[in-house]
Amino acid sequence: MMDASTLPVLSQELLLSMAEELKLPLLQIARHAEQTSLSGTIDPVRIQTIADSALRLVDNYVLGVRLALEPEELLGESVSVSSVLYDVGQQLDALAKSYGVTLELNIGGRYGPVLAHRKGLQAALTSLGAALIEALPAQGSPQLKLYLATHRSRYGIVAGLYADTKQLSNQALQRGRQLQRSSRQPLTSLTHTSGAGVFLADTILHAMRLKLSTSRHHHLYGLGTIMQPNHQIQLV
């Protein structure tokens, strides 16, 4: 069993980022309740979307902790990347609409399954997607569109989220990791929030023995992870 104090997923920095991130939806709910009491009108869909996004962030953090502390949970299974990306899109749909962001599924070919922990992969990509959805409106992008995409690279099968903004760079990610200890907004070039979703995805993937890294998909910039094909399943 690994020492819990050495696990990135349990770091104080990530916990602080989570706390900062959760302030915003709670503040939005509080302000909406205040406006409702004054105007007598309520937008239940908006409240539901805010609450669901906050709860999903907490659920994904709990899953990341479980994966880090219970290695037996990491037994790989045969996973369809396109299926995972579809489910991620479904989970992010309401949040994207609330920010005026369009989600598009882009599968760059037909690939066999990969060996991965499905729930962990989905949690990581959903957390990452939520962070990028909140960041896109502030990037001045001509199109508020986020692509959930997969393609083959020489290292394996890539799954990630992409946009037409160059702020999704390796330098921004590395600098954010370095500043996470000392700044409430370590990803200032990307988002005005704490970036907890990005770091949560980073730590969940780390627990799964995978890595979050910058990636390109056609002319788009993004963040994703590389997985190995499950050749045993393909040969059956």
C-alpha positions as CSV (number, residue, x, y, z in Angstrom):
1,M,0.0,0.0,0.0
2,M,1.3,3.5,-0.9
3,D,1.8,6.1,1.7
4,A,-1.2,8.4,1.5
5,S,0.9,11.5,2.2
6,T,2.8,11.0,-1.0
7,L,-0.2,10.6,-3.3
8,P,-0.8,13.7,-5.5
9,V,-4.5,13.1,-5.5
10,L,-4.6,13.7,-1.7
11,S,-2.4,16.8,-1.9
12,Q,-3.3,19.9,0.1
13,E,-2.9,22.0,-3.1
14,L,-5.6,20.0,-4.9
15,L,-7.9,20.1,-1.9
16,L,-7.4,23.9,-1.7
17,S,-8.1,24.2,-5.5
18,M,-11.3,22.1,-5.0
19,A,-12.4,24.4,-2.2
20,E,-11.8,27.5,-4.3
21,E,-13.6,25.9,-7.3
22,L,-16.7,25.0,-5.2
23,K,-17.1,28.6,-4.0
24,L,-18.3,29.8,-7.4
25,P,-21.3,27.4,-7.8
26,L,-22.3,27.9,-4.2
27,L,-22.1,31.7,-4.6
28,Q,-24.1,31.4,-7.8
29,I,-26.8,29.4,-6.1
30,A,-26.9,31.8,-3.2
31,R,-27.2,34.8,-5.6
32,H,-29.9,33.1,-7.6
33,A,-31.9,32.4,-4.4
34,E,-31.5,36.1,-3.5
35,Q,-32.8,37.2,-6.8
36,T,-35.6,34.8,-6.7
37,S,-36.8,36.1,-3.4
38,L,-36.8,39.6,-4.9
39,S,-38.4,38.9,-8.2
40,G,-40.5,35.8,-7.4
41,T,-39.1,34.0,-10.5
42,I,-36.8,31.0,-10.5
43,D,-34.8,29.2,-13.2
44,P,-34.7,25.5,-12.0
45,V,-32.7,24.3,-15.0
46,R,-29.9,26.8,-14.2
47,I,-29.8,25.8,-10.5
48,Q,-29.8,22.2,-11.4
49,T,-26.9,22.6,-13.8
50,I,-24.8,24.5,-11.3
51,A,-25.5,22.0,-8.5
52,D,-24.8,19.0,-10.8
53,S,-21.5,20.4,-11.9
54,A,-20.4,21.0,-8.3
55,L,-21.5,17.5,-7.2
56,R,-19.8,15.9,-10.1
57,L,-16.5,17.6,-9.2
58,V,-16.8,16.2,-5.6
59,D,-17.7,12.8,-6.9
60,N,-14.7,12.7,-9.2
61,Y,-12.4,13.8,-6.4
62,V,-13.7,11.0,-4.2
63,L,-13.2,8.5,-7.1
64,G,-9.6,9.7,-7.5
65,V,-8.9,9.2,-3.8
66,R,-10.4,5.7,-4.0
67,L,-8.3,4.8,-7.0
68,A,-5.1,6.1,-5.3
69,L,-5.7,4.3,-2.0
70,E,-7.1,1.0,-3.3
71,P,-4.8,-0.3,-6.1
72,E,-7.1,-3.3,-6.6
73,E,-9.7,-0.9,-8.0
74,L,-7.3,-0.2,-10.9
75,L,-7.8,-3.5,-12.6
76,G,-8.0,-2.6,-16.3
77,E,-11.0,-3.5,-18.5
78,S,-11.6,-3.3,-22.2
79,V,-12.8,0.2,-22.8
80,S,-14.2,1.8,-26.0
81,V,-12.7,5.4,-26.1
82,S,-15.4,6.7,-28.4
83,S,-18.1,5.4,-26.0
84,V,-16.4,7.1,-23.0
85,L,-16.2,10.4,-25.0
86,Y,-19.9,10.1,-25.8
87,D,-20.8,9.7,-22.2
88,V,-18.5,12.6,-21.2
89,G,-20.3,14.8,-23.7
90,Q,-23.7,13.8,-22.3
91,Q,-22.6,14.7,-18.8
92,L,-21.2,18.1,-19.9
93,D,-24.0,19.0,-22.3
94,A,-26.1,21.1,-19.8
95,L,-23.0,22.9,-18.5
96,A,-21.7,23.7,-22.0
97,K,-25.1,25.2,-23.0
98,S,-25.1,27.4,-19.9
99,Y,-21.8,28.9,-21.1
100,G,-22.8,29.1,-24.7
101,V,-20.2,26.4,-25.7
102,T,-20.9,23.8,-28.4
103,L,-19.7,20.3,-27.8
104,E,-18.7,18.2,-30.8
105,L,-17.7,14.5,-30.8
106,N,-14.8,13.9,-33.3
107,I,-13.6,10.3,-33.7
108,G,-10.6,10.2,-36.0
109,G,-11.1,6.6,-37.2
110,R,-12.2,3.2,-36.0
111,Y,-10.1,1.8,-33.2
112,G,-10.3,-1.2,-31.1
113,P,-10.6,-1.1,-27.3
114,V,-7.9,0.1,-24.9
115,L,-7.1,-1.3,-21.5
116,A,-8.1,1.3,-18.9
117,H,-10.3,1.9,-15.8
118,R,-13.5,3.2,-17.5
119,K,-14.9,5.2,-14.5
120,G,-11.6,6.8,-13.8
121,L,-11.0,7.8,-17.5
122,Q,-14.6,9.2,-17.7
123,A,-14.1,11.1,-14.4
124,A,-10.8,12.6,-15.6
125,L,-12.1,13.7,-19.0
126,T,-15.4,15.1,-17.5
127,S,-13.4,17.2,-14.9
128,L,-11.1,18.4,-17.6
129,G,-14.0,19.2,-19.9
130,A,-15.9,21.2,-17.2
131,A,-12.7,23.3,-16.6
132,L,-12.3,24.0,-20.3
133,I,-15.9,24.9,-20.8
134,E,-15.7,27.5,-18.1
135,A,-12.4,28.8,-19.5
136,L,-13.4,29.1,-23.2
137,P,-15.6,32.3,-23.0
138,A,-12.7,34.2,-21.5
139,Q,-10.2,33.2,-24.2
140,G,-11.7,35.4,-27.0
141,S,-12.0,32.4,-29.2
142,P,-13.9,33.1,-32.5
143,Q,-15.9,29.9,-31.9
144,L,-17.0,28.7,-28.5
145,K,-16.6,25.0,-29.5
146,L,-15.0,22.2,-27.6
147,Y,-14.1,19.0,-29.4
148,L,-14.2,15.6,-27.6
149,A,-11.8,13.7,-29.8
150,T,-9.7,10.6,-30.2
151,H,-7.0,9.7,-32.7
152,R,-4.1,7.4,-33.1
153,S,-0.5,8.5,-32.4
154,R,2.8,6.7,-32.7
155,Y,2.5,6.2,-28.9
156,G,-1.0,4.8,-28.7
157,I,-4.6,5.9,-28.7
158,V,-5.2,9.5,-27.6
159,A,-8.3,10.8,-26.0
160,G,-8.7,14.5,-25.2
161,L,-10.5,17.7,-25.4
162,Y,-9.6,20.4,-28.0
163,A,-10.3,23.9,-29.0
164,D,-8.9,26.5,-31.4
165,T,-7.1,28.4,-28.6
166,K,-3.3,28.4,-28.3
167,Q,-3.5,28.9,-24.5
168,L,-3.8,25.1,-24.2
169,S,0.0,24.8,-24.3
170,N,2.5,22.6,-22.6
171,Q,4.1,25.7,-21.0
172,A,0.8,26.7,-19.5
173,L,0.2,23.2,-18.0
174,Q,3.7,22.9,-16.6
175,R,3.6,26.4,-15.1
176,G,0.3,25.7,-13.6
177,R,1.6,22.6,-11.9
178,Q,4.5,24.7,-10.5
179,L,2.2,27.5,-9.3
180,Q,-0.4,25.3,-7.8
181,R,1.3,25.5,-4.4
182,S,1.4,29.3,-4.3
183,S,-1.4,30.7,-6.4
184,R,-5.2,30.6,-6.3
185,Q,-5.2,30.9,-10.1
186,P,-2.2,28.8,-11.3
187,L,-3.6,28.6,-14.8
188,T,-4.0,32.3,-15.4
189,S,-3.3,32.1,-19.1
190,L,-6.1,29.6,-19.4
191,T,-8.8,30.3,-16.8
192,H,-9.8,32.8,-14.1
193,T,-10.8,29.9,-11.8
194,S,-8.6,27.7,-9.7
195,G,-8.3,25.2,-12.5
196,A,-9.3,22.4,-10.1
197,G,-10.8,20.3,-12.9
198,V,-7.5,20.3,-14.8
199,F,-5.5,19.3,-11.7
200,L,-8.2,16.7,-10.7
201,A,-7.9,15.1,-14.2
202,D,-4.1,15.2,-13.8
203,T,-4.2,13.3,-10.5
204,I,-6.9,10.8,-11.5
205,L,-4.9,9.9,-14.5
206,H,-1.7,9.7,-12.4
207,A,-3.4,7.2,-10.1
208,M,-4.3,5.2,-13.2
209,R,-0.7,5.2,-14.3
210,L,-1.5,7.5,-17.2
211,K,-0.5,11.1,-17.9
212,L,-2.2,14.3,-18.7
213,S,-0.4,16.2,-21.5
214,T,-0.9,18.7,-24.2
215,S,-2.0,17.4,-27.5
216,R,-2.9,18.4,-31.1
217,H,-5.8,17.1,-33.0
218,H,-5.7,18.4,-36.6
219,H,-5.4,22.2,-36.2
220,L,-6.8,22.2,-32.7
221,Y,-5.0,22.5,-29.3
222,G,-5.9,20.5,-26.3
223,L,-5.2,18.3,-23.3
224,G,-5.5,14.5,-23.3
225,T,-4.0,11.2,-22.4
226,I,-2.5,8.3,-24.3
227,M,-3.6,4.7,-23.8
228,Q,-2.4,1.4,-25.2
229,P,-4.7,-0.7,-27.4
230,N,-6.0,-3.9,-25.8
231,H,-4.5,-6.3,-28.4
232,Q,-5.7,-9.4,-26.5
233,I,-9.3,-8.5,-27.1
234,Q,-8.7,-7.6,-30.7
235,L,-7.2,-11.0,-31.4
236,V,-10.1,-12.9,-30.0
